[in-house]
Structures are given as C-alpha cells and as structure tokens.
Amino acid sequence: MNFAFTEEQIQLRDSLRRYLTATYSLERRRAITRSGTGCDASIWRQFAELGILGLAIPESLGGVGGNAFDAMVVMEELGRALVLEPYLSSALIGAGILVRSGSAPQQELLPAVAAGEIRLAFAHGERDSRWRLDAVTARAVREAGHWVLDGHKAMVTDGAGAHYLVISARTASGISLFLVPGASEGMTRTALTTHDGSSVAEVELEGVRVPADGLIGTEGGGLALIEAASEVAVAGLCAEAVGAMDALLALTLEYARTRKQFGVPIGSFQALQHRMADMLLHAELARSMSYLATARLAVSDATERRRAFSAAKFLVGRSARLIGQEAVQLHGGMGVSDELSTSHYFKRLTLINASFGDMDYHLERFGSVLAA
C-alpha cells in the first residue's frame, strides 16, 4: 500500500503547520484553558477558512469533500501544536454522523458546520459504560409528535459549548441517536476542564423534548452509527498522538543537545542515546499503526476493522506512554513543570490513551476478536 502523501495533502499540512506555529503558542493555549471554553472563536474561524472544518462533508452538502487521510494529516498537525479546539468531535465525528445518516433537514446544518458557525458534540459515554458502545442507559420515549429524553452523559467533549449534541438513548427498538439543540429545555450542561486543559461537560437530561425529526437515521439503528463514529475517533486520536509524539521527541532531542552535565551535552551519553533511540522506534511504530487505522476506515469487513482499530489504539497508547515518560525523565524535574510544553504533551497523550478505550480495554477487545 502506498502511504505517500499527495501534493494537496502536503500543501494542507504545511499551511496548517505554518498557521499553528505562528499563532498557537503555549501562552495562547493557557489562555484558552483559563477561559474554560476549550475553543478560541478566532482560531475556529481560521480553521473554517483553511477548509479543514469541511473535510468530512461532501461538496454537495457544503463541505470540501476530503478523505480519511486528509483528516489524518490535520489531526497530526493539531496534535503537534497541542490544539485544544474540538475539531475531532465536531468536524469529524458529529459531521460524519450527519453525513452518513442525517435527514435532509439535519444535513442543512452541515454548511454552517463547515463555515465554523455551528459546533457539534457527540454525547454517548456514561458514568458506568467503561467504553462499551452498547452500554446506554439514557432513555428516549416516543410521545405525540416528539421524543422525551432522560438520562446522563459523562465527559462530553465540548458538551457545554456545542450548538447541537448528537445524543445516544435507548428506545423501544434499541439504541438510537438524536440531534438535540444545546439550549434545549431540561438539559443541564456542567462544564469541566480536564487535566490536559480540554473542555468537557456532564450533560443531564430531564424530560428533554425533541421533535420527531430529531431522530438520526432509523429508530434502533444507532449502534452501527456509534461504532462507525468510534472508529473515526480512534483513527483521529491515533493521528493526534503521532503528531504530539513527534513534537515531544524533537523537544527532548533538542534538550539533550543543549543541556550539559559534567561539561558535556547529556545527549553524548550512550545510555541516553539508547533511550532516545527507543523513543524514535516507538514513534515510528505508532505512525505505522495510525496509517493502518486510517486505511481500515474504508474496509467493509467489520471484524477486520475491530481488530485493526484495537491493535492501533493499544500500540499507539503504549508508544505514547513510553515516549511521554521518557521525555519527562530526560528533562529531569523541569519535565513536569507547567512552564515547559513537555508536561502538556505528556498530559495530552495520557488523556488520549484514556479516550474511546484505554490500552487494557483494546488489548482485551483484540483478543476477543481473534478468539471469535
């Protein structure tokens, strides 16, 4: 398989990298974290102007019609720059669900998503779900002309700021998905900031009334959409982790070249050279698995997809943990200080590992698929 980037993908990568290098400093990131919103409006508008918010949306629906590898290129650069903005949850997961199964009125929102005027959030996880996609206790009951939703959704990325939430709930026919305005009566959104600075929310649903046309796809057909969304999420997170690991490796190498001990750079010590070589090997392994996961998005065999995504999430998570820990160790006490971006990369990689299934979950899932 040819993993060489096209000329257009290289141009996309370079233009996005230039923009983020010039504007997305650690100080600006800290300011976004302090705001509690997890999203800078001016940066989000610039993302729209760059065309990346419409990558998952076909041109016929107001997007730019990119493919999975285009999105992978973007996610790598966002990881490299430690971007907080909810690109994955809105532009890839939320928009992808509406593209796949949204009704015509629901898809009318997509041009505004691509233009940066509307953000979407995927509200699926619950307190006790432990990443099981079918563990849904939120309920939706059909009444005359509408649905009534009750339940709780936990750790929803951009859940407090998104204009619309894609919410999973159990109906009489099984798990279904609903497109719900964020300002709906009966919905309480409590904003939280995670340890890496990202904005999430606890979402409480108490008699939230959703019009009948708020149902996405068919009643009881939500699980297939959730599985597809989780695969997009895993592929995106793997690519983001690769970008973060690249940046962290470069920072550590530069530190080893300039930090002196006993009158010489610490990078001249053979023991540390071996450790940095291990970091490089793990970074390249993670890159290969990220490419594999992205390629498998187009595979029709569900079993093959599950095996590939769990293998990628496990191996990328293992590489991220090793590289993060080694970077902190090689930086010494400064490695965990807020002043250095090293600690922020380490925190982000740690949270990526815990998102959409950690290493233990995906190792067990991989084994279950092999045994089936």
Phi, psi and omega per residue, in radians:
M1 nan 2.431 -3.113
N2 -1.598 2.018 3.137
F3 -1.760 0.205 3.129
A4 -1.211 2.384 3.114
F5 -1.281 2.584 3.051
T6 -1.337 2.924 3.115
E7 -1.072 -0.655 3.139
E8 -1.165 -0.681 3.122
Q9 -1.177 -0.643 3.089
I10 -1.136 -0.730 3.113
Q11 -1.118 -0.721 3.100
L12 -1.073 -0.835 3.133
R13 -1.033 -0.825 -3.067
D14 -1.170 -0.722 -3.130
S15 -1.177 -0.722 3.118
L16 -1.166 -0.700 3.135
R17 -1.130 -0.723 3.112
R18 -1.073 -0.773 -3.122
Y19 -1.107 -0.820 -3.090
L20 -1.197 -0.655 3.102
T21 -1.091 -0.659 -3.089
A22 -1.377 -0.495 -2.977
T23 -2.073 -0.486 -2.984
Y24 -1.722 1.259 3.123
S25 -1.386 2.926 3.104
L26 -1.112 -0.609 3.111
E27 -1.135 -0.712 3.116
R28 -1.158 -0.669 3.090
R29 -1.079 -0.743 3.100
R30 -1.062 -0.699 3.135
A31 -1.107 -0.701 3.110
I32 -1.138 -0.707 3.105
T33 -1.092 -0.766 -3.133
R34 -1.127 -0.526 -3.136
S35 -1.187 -0.424 3.132
G36 1.392 -0.035 -3.102
T37 -1.539 -0.469 -3.106
G38 1.247 0.188 -3.103
C39 -2.703 2.227 3.063
D40 -1.667 2.118 -3.042
A41 -1.052 -0.676 -3.115
S42 -1.208 -0.637 3.098
I43 -1.198 -0.710 3.130
W44 -1.089 -0.692 3.091
R45 -1.134 -0.661 3.118
Q46 -1.172 -0.639 3.047
F47 -1.027 -0.702 3.107
A48 -1.115 -0.744 -3.137
E49 -1.153 -0.566 3.085
L50 -1.290 -0.243 3.103
G51 1.557 0.026 -3.033
I52 -1.357 -0.364 3.126
L53 -1.275 -0.263 -3.135
G54 -1.878 0.237 -3.082
L55 -1.088 -0.673 -3.095
A56 -1.490 0.014 -3.067
I57 -1.919 2.187 3.121
P58 -1.062 2.729 3.118
E59 -1.050 -0.600 -3.128
S60 -1.140 -0.325 3.136
L61 -1.922 0.275 3.044
G62 1.677 0.157 3.135
G63 -1.827 -2.782 3.134
V64 -1.936 -0.118 3.028
G65 1.195 0.776 3.085
G66 -1.370 3.052 3.108
N67 -1.989 -3.095 -3.064
A68 -1.102 -0.621 -3.130
F69 -1.282 -0.505 3.009
D70 -1.069 -0.806 3.126
A71 -1.126 -0.638 3.114
M72 -1.084 -0.728 3.100
V73 -1.029 -0.778 3.140
V74 -1.118 -0.794 -3.103
M75 -1.113 -0.632 3.071
E76 -1.058 -0.779 -3.117
E77 -1.200 -0.638 3.085
L78 -1.143 -0.653 3.072
G79 -1.184 -0.683 3.132
R80 -1.076 -0.622 -3.089
A81 -1.681 0.041 -3.133
L82 1.014 0.750 -3.084
V83 -1.239 2.320 -3.139
L84 -1.548 -0.440 -3.028
E85 -0.959 2.475 -3.011
P86 -1.376 0.996 -3.091
Y87 -1.113 -0.827 -3.084
L88 -1.073 -0.824 -3.047
S89 -1.199 -0.599 -3.075
S90 -1.625 -0.995 -2.978
A91 -1.358 -0.455 -3.102
L92 -1.876 -0.909 -3.076
I93 -1.337 -1.023 -3.099
G94 -1.062 -0.878 3.139
A95 -1.111 -0.652 -3.136
G96 -1.089 -0.678 3.117
I97 -1.124 -0.759 -3.139
L98 -1.195 -0.628 3.088
V99 -1.121 -0.728 -3.067
R100 -1.244 -0.770 -2.979
S101 -2.423 0.101 -3.137
G102 -1.195 2.618 3.061
S103 -1.305 2.972 -3.138
A104 -1.012 -0.793 3.088
P105 -1.094 -0.667 3.117
Q106 -1.153 -0.674 -3.132
Q107 -1.248 -0.245 3.064
E108 -1.160 -0.267 3.086
L109 -1.362 -0.342 -2.979
L110 -1.115 -0.688 3.065
P111 -1.014 -0.632 3.109
A112 -1.235 -0.557 3.052
V113 -1.130 -0.807 3.140
A114 -1.129 -0.525 -3.130
A115 -1.478 -0.041 3.126
G116 1.409 0.217 -3.100
E117 -1.563 -0.392 -3.129
I118 -2.287 2.358 3.031
R119 -1.973 2.496 3.128
L120 -1.966 2.622 3.076
A121 -2.287 2.543 -3.128
F122 -1.796 1.856 -3.090
A123 -1.819 1.624 -3.098
H124 -2.198 -0.782 -3.062
G125 -1.115 2.550 3.105
E126 -2.214 2.960 -3.001
R127 -0.989 -0.704 -3.037
D128 -1.914 0.280 -3.050
S129 -1.312 -0.502 3.134
R130 0.887 0.745 3.069
W131 1.231 0.030 3.063
R132 -1.231 2.152 -3.042
L133 -1.201 -0.452 -3.109
D134 -1.650 0.087 -3.129
A135 -1.517 1.409 -3.100
V136 -2.136 2.075 3.105
T137 -1.889 -0.273 3.059
A138 -1.034 2.495 -3.037
R139 -2.053 2.566 3.024
A140 -2.286 2.144 -3.110
V141 -1.999 2.287 3.140
R142 -1.397 2.238 2.997
E143 -2.170 -3.112 -3.060
A144 -1.056 1.902 3.031
G145 1.367 0.053 -3.136
H146 -2.804 3.063 3.041
W147 -2.005 2.646 3.059
V148 -2.087 2.114 -3.063
L149 -1.864 2.357 3.044
D150 -2.388 2.493 3.093
G151 2.546 -2.875 -3.081
H152 -2.459 2.451 3.049
K153 -2.158 2.361 -2.997
A154 -1.923 2.526 3.002
M155 0.890 0.928 -3.133
V156 -1.479 2.020 3.124
T157 -1.053 2.200 -3.112
D158 1.039 0.419 -3.078
G159 -1.107 -0.490 -3.119
A160 -1.498 -0.412 -3.059
G161 -1.828 -0.287 -3.076
A162 -1.168 2.545 3.134
H163 -1.362 -0.563 3.095
Y164 -2.357 2.527 3.082
L165 -2.020 2.369 2.984
V166 -1.627 1.889 -2.962
I167 -1.969 2.311 3.058
S168 -1.594 2.468 3.114
A169 -2.677 2.692 -3.122
R170 -1.614 2.207 3.099
T171 -1.964 -3.099 -3.136
A172 -1.077 -0.453 -3.097
S173 -1.710 -0.015 -3.112
G174 2.239 -2.767 -3.114
I175 -1.413 2.306 3.140
S176 -2.260 2.831 3.092
L177 -2.022 2.525 -3.118
F178 -2.316 2.476 3.044
L179 -1.688 1.993 -2.986
V180 -2.158 2.212 3.064
P181 -1.040 2.461 -3.103
G182 -1.150 -0.391 -3.109
A183 -1.665 0.328 -3.079
S184 -1.122 2.480 3.082
E185 -1.166 2.380 -3.113
G186 1.643 -0.138 3.101
M187 -1.752 2.177 3.089
T188 -1.981 2.159 -3.113
R189 -2.023 2.020 -3.127
T190 -1.839 1.942 -3.086
A191 -1.308 2.423 3.084
L192 -2.339 2.719 3.052
T193 -2.013 2.186 -3.141
T194 -1.341 2.994 -3.050
H195 -1.185 -0.257 3.093
D196 -1.700 0.069 3.096
G197 1.693 -0.102 -3.133
S198 -1.246 2.699 3.125
S199 -1.762 2.178 3.070
V200 -2.266 3.081 -3.138
A201 -2.601 2.601 2.906
E202 -1.625 2.226 -3.047
V203 -2.028 2.062 3.125
E204 -1.806 2.267 -3.133
L205 -2.002 2.039 -3.137
E206 -2.274 1.648 3.133
G207 1.135 0.681 3.133
V208 -1.295 2.115 -3.099
R209 -1.616 2.163 -3.123
V210 -2.104 2.267 3.110
P211 -0.988 2.735 -3.116
A212 -0.999 -0.568 -3.129
D213 -1.417 0.115 3.042
G214 -1.380 -0.227 3.089
L215 -1.174 2.289 3.106
I216 -1.670 2.129 -3.112
G217 1.266 -2.468 -3.110
T218 -1.825 2.672 3.074
E219 -1.105 2.308 -3.121
G220 1.442 -0.040 -3.119
G221 -1.757 0.313 -3.056
G222 -1.304 -0.501 -3.036
L223 -1.092 -0.705 3.111
A224 -1.084 -0.669 3.110
L225 -1.195 -0.660 3.118
I226 -1.151 -0.719 3.104
E227 -1.092 -0.759 3.105
A228 -1.108 -0.714 3.126
A229 -1.135 -0.674 -3.139
S230 -1.169 -0.581 3.094
E231 -1.187 -0.711 3.055
V232 -1.076 -0.724 -3.135
A233 -1.111 -0.787 -3.133
V234 -1.105 -0.776 3.118
A235 -1.073 -0.743 3.133
G236 -1.149 -0.745 3.135
L237 -1.153 -0.663 3.087
C238 -1.080 -0.758 3.123
A239 -1.142 -0.725 3.103
E240 -1.070 -0.730 3.129
A241 -1.097 -0.676 3.121
V242 -1.076 -0.770 3.107
G243 -1.087 -0.737 3.125
A244 -1.147 -0.699 3.122
M245 -1.150 -0.684 3.077
D246 -1.007 -0.825 -3.120
A247 -1.152 -0.720 -3.124
L248 -1.169 -0.658 3.092
L249 -1.127 -0.748 3.130
A250 -1.123 -0.718 3.107
L251 -1.093 -0.731 -3.123
T252 -1.187 -0.707 3.115
L253 -1.108 -0.759 3.128
E254 -1.125 -0.697 3.108
Y255 -1.107 -0.720 3.142
A256 -1.150 -0.485 3.127
R257 -1.356 -0.478 -3.030
T258 -1.857 -0.478 -3.134
R259 -1.332 2.168 -3.085
K260 -1.883 2.494 3.053
Q261 -2.461 2.320 -3.064
F262 1.009 0.549 3.057
G263 1.444 0.052 -3.133
V264 -2.351 2.715 3.078
P265 -1.053 2.439 -3.131
I266 -1.144 -0.359 3.098
G267 -1.169 -0.206 3.103
S268 -1.452 -0.178 3.132
F269 -1.355 2.232 -3.032
Q270 -1.086 -0.653 -3.122
A271 -1.067 -0.691 3.124
L272 -1.289 -0.562 3.064
Q273 -1.079 -0.703 3.108
H274 -1.105 -0.714 -3.132
R275 -1.156 -0.699 3.118
M276 -1.225 -0.538 3.050
A277 -1.142 -0.681 3.073
D278 -1.100 -0.692 3.101
M279 -1.057 -0.763 3.140
L280 -1.103 -0.749 3.137
L281 -1.074 -0.741 3.139
H282 -1.199 -0.614 3.096
A283 -1.116 -0.707 3.138
E284 -1.254 -0.612 3.047
L285 -1.083 -0.777 3.128
A286 -1.079 -0.685 3.131
R287 -1.094 -0.777 3.139
S288 -1.079 -0.732 3.139
M289 -1.214 -0.574 3.069
S290 -1.128 -0.759 3.097
Y291 -1.083 -0.717 3.128
L292 -1.076 -0.803 -3.131
A293 -1.071 -0.739 3.129
T294 -1.099 -0.744 3.136
A295 -1.122 -0.608 -3.084
R296 -1.284 -0.180 3.069
L297 -1.062 -0.437 -3.105
A298 -1.629 0.001 -3.102
V299 -1.421 2.392 -3.097
S300 -1.459 -0.421 -3.110
D301 -1.303 1.962 -3.081
A302 -1.123 -0.641 3.136
T303 -1.136 -0.740 3.105
E304 -1.109 -0.683 3.118
R305 -1.119 -0.822 -3.128
R306 -1.042 -0.737 3.138
R307 -1.101 -0.787 -3.092
A308 -1.171 -0.749 -3.085
F309 -1.224 -0.664 3.102
S310 -1.202 -0.691 3.087
A311 -1.083 -0.752 -3.122
A312 -1.145 -0.807 -3.101
K313 -1.124 -0.664 3.120
F314 -1.172 -0.880 -3.056
L315 -1.236 -0.659 3.074
V316 -1.152 -0.710 3.099
G317 -1.097 -0.713 3.114
R318 -1.132 -0.745 3.109
S319 -1.122 -0.730 -3.136
A320 -1.096 -0.715 3.134
R321 -1.129 -0.779 -3.140
L322 -1.123 -0.819 -3.106
I323 -1.143 -0.722 3.117
G324 -1.095 -0.802 -3.139
Q325 -1.156 -0.731 3.134
E326 -1.152 -0.693 3.130
A327 -1.076 -0.754 3.108
V328 -1.106 -0.777 -3.127
Q329 -1.109 -0.760 -3.094
L330 -1.241 -0.417 3.048
H331 -1.445 -0.172 -3.104
G332 1.256 -2.653 -3.097
G333 -1.056 -0.507 3.135
M334 -1.166 -0.318 -3.067
G335 -1.124 -0.380 -3.127
V336 -1.899 0.138 -3.133
S337 -1.449 2.627 3.134
D338 -1.210 -0.316 -3.088
E339 -1.229 -0.505 -3.123
L340 -1.740 2.493 3.098
S341 -1.190 -0.276 3.127
T342 -0.936 -0.817 -3.106
S343 -1.150 -0.583 -3.125
H344 -1.242 -0.668 3.042
Y345 -1.108 -0.741 -3.130
F346 -1.074 -0.754 3.124
K347 -1.120 -0.758 -3.120
R348 -1.129 -0.750 3.116
L349 -1.097 -0.625 3.106
T350 -1.135 -0.721 -3.140
L351 -1.250 -0.623 3.075
I352 -1.032 -0.722 3.133
N353 -1.065 -0.561 -3.091
A354 -1.581 0.022 -3.102
S355 -1.719 2.345 3.132
F356 0.960 0.677 3.071
G357 1.768 2.142 3.122
D358 -1.478 -3.030 -3.066
M359 -1.077 -0.757 -3.131
D360 -1.088 -0.763 3.138
Y361 -1.053 -0.815 -3.058
H362 -1.322 -0.487 3.044
L363 -1.158 -0.751 3.099
E364 -1.140 -0.719 3.124
R365 -1.115 -0.725 3.106
F366 -1.049 -0.770 3.113
G367 -1.105 -0.665 3.136
S368 -1.138 -0.680 3.121
V369 -1.146 -0.722 3.133
L370 -1.135 -0.632 -3.076
A371 -1.363 -0.314 -3.087
A372 -1.206 nan nan
